[in-house]
Amino acid sequence: MQLYTYYRSTSSYRVRIALALKGLAYDAVPINLLAGEQRQTDYLAFAPQGRVPALGVDSGPVLTQSGAILEYLEERYPQAPLLPAEPLARARVRGVAALIGCDIHPLHNVSVLNYLRALGHDEGDIQAWIATWIEQGLAAVEALIGDEGFCFGPEPGLADVYLIAQVYAADRFKVSLEAWPRIQRVVALAAAHPAFAQAHPSCQVDTP
């Protein structure tokens, strides 16, 4: 497998965590978003939206969108499952993942922030925008996850994949986690887990 990735991309980070949790080897292909490599013709040929991540697999087209990639990995490589077996439990995990992936992360995506800047908003406005949506979203996550272990039990799963990547973004944007002890607990557990360490942005080949 080839993972087209950018070290600081939240959605790329999710996929790296999942690959590490499942013990899957892959070749990292760095795409420098700051240099505009995602807009080059050869990349757009298989990722028309011009975003990361994208996953190249041996027997099919390149996959795009982190959610779809994570579903593929879960179905194709069921070892170290990211979802529980019971349907209601699976729905709860997916709900937290969707909250983060659909309602928090897109609102601080670089394309959104650049659009706000183009409309004339200054960096103070931008920071307030970012903090508002991260804080509202993580407050909801705090209320939805469990009191012990990772988000939903002793082993990490899909909700943790999304949460830890989002917490990295929160830290980048100087949003404190002080109000959310459950999230802090999950962050501490992930910090001691080798798969999360392996996937961390600071350990990627394209880290400046």
N, C-alpha and C positions, 0 to 999 in steps of 0.2 A: 504494500500500500504506500501511496505517496500523499502526505498531508501538506497542502498548500496553506501556509500559516503566517501569521505575524505575531511576534512574541507578546505584544501588549494587547492584542485583540481579545476581548472577553469571550467571544464565541469560539475563537480558535482554542483558547485556554480550556473551555469546556470539553472539546473533543480530545485534546491532549490528556486531560485527566481520565476520561473514559478509556482511552487506549491503554493508559498506564494501569488502571484498575483491572482491566481484562488481560494484561500481560501481552499485548499485541505489539509486534515490531512494525515500524514504518520508517519511511524516509521522509524527513522534513524538508520541504521546499519553501524557503523563506520568500515572502512577497512583501517588499518594503512599501508600505502604504504611504509613508511620508515622501518617498521618491516617485510615487505615482505608478509603481509597477503593476498595480491592479487594473490599470487602464490600458495596458499594452495589448496590442491586437491578439497575440498568441494566448494571453490569459483570458481575454474576453471571449475567445472562441469556445471555451468550455465552461466559463463562468460569466455569462452575459451581464449579470448585475455588477460585476467588477468588485466583488467583496470576498473576504476570507471568512471561514475556511472553505476549502474544497478538498474532496478526498478522491484520489485516483485508486481504483480497484482493478484487479487483474482481469476480471471477466465482465466488463460493462463500462458504461459511460462514467465520466467524473461526476461525483455527487456534490451537491451544494446545499447550503443551509444547515446550520449546526443541528437543529432539531431532527431533520431527516437523516443526517449522518449518524446521530446517536441512536435513532430507531434502527437503522440498518445494522449498526454494530451489535445492538442488543439481540436482534433476530438472527444475525449470521454467526455471532460468537456468544452463545448463551452462558459461557463460563463467567464466574464472578458477576452474577446478574445485577443489573442496575435497578430493576423493578421487582417488587415482591410478587408472590404467586397469586395471592387472593385479589379478586377484582376491585373491591372497595379500597383496599390498601394501595393498589396500583393507581387508582384514580386520585387518591390523596397526594401521592408522590408527584404524579403528573400535574396536579393543580399548582403545587408550589413551583415546579419547573416552569410551567406556563406563565405564572405570575411574574417570575423573574425575566424569562425570555421574551415575553410579549409586552409587559406593562412597565418594566423598569429599564432594561438595557436599551431598547430602541430609542428612548427619549434622551439618552446621552451619547448616542452614536455620533461619530465625528461629522457625518453628513448633516444631521439635524443641527448640531452646534454651529457648523459653518453657515447653514441657512439662516439661523438666528443672527449671526454676525452680519450677514449680508443685508438683513433687514434693519441694521443699525443698532442692535443691542450691544452694550459694552460688556466687558468681562465680568463686571459685578452682576449684571443681569444673568449672564450665562451661568455663573457659579450658583446663583440663587435657583435658577431653573433646575440644574443638575441635582442640587441638594434636596429640593422639594420632592422630586420623583423618587430618588433613591430612599429618602427617609420614609416617605409614605409606603413605598413598596416593602422595605425591610421591616417596618412595623407590622405589616400584615403577615410576612413570613414568620416573624417572631411568634405571633399568635397561633400559627398553624402547625409548627413543628413540635416534636416531643420534648420531654423533660430529661431524657437520658440518651447517652450515646450520640450518634450522628443525627441527622434530621429526623429519621424514622427508625432508629434502631441501632444495634451494635456495629453494623457494617455500613460503609458508605454506599450511597446509591445515586440515582438520577438527581434527586433534589440537592444533594451535596455537591454534585458536579456543577450544577447551575449556581448554587449559593457561593461556593468558594471563589469561583471566577468573578461573581458580582462583587464580593467583598474586596477583591483586589482593585476593582474599579472604584469602589467607595473610598478606599484608602488613597488612590491616585487623586481623587477629587476632594480629599480632605473632609470626608463625611465620617463622623465618629460613630463607633459601634457601642458606645457606653450605655445607651438605653436598652440594649437587647442582649441580656445574659444568655439566652438559649443560643443565639447566633454566635456569641463569643465562645461558648462551649464547643460548638461544632468547629469553629476556626482553630481552636487549640488542638482538637483531635486531629484535624487535617494536617496541621503543621508537623505532627509527629508521625504521619503516615507516608511511607516512601513513594507511593504513587503520586500523591499531591506534590511532594517535593520535586519529583522528576518532571512534572508538568509545569512547574512554576515558571513565570516569564523570565526570572533571573537565570534560569538554567538553559535557555534556548540558544541555538547557534547564532541567531540574528540579534541577540541582546547587545545594545551598544556598549 
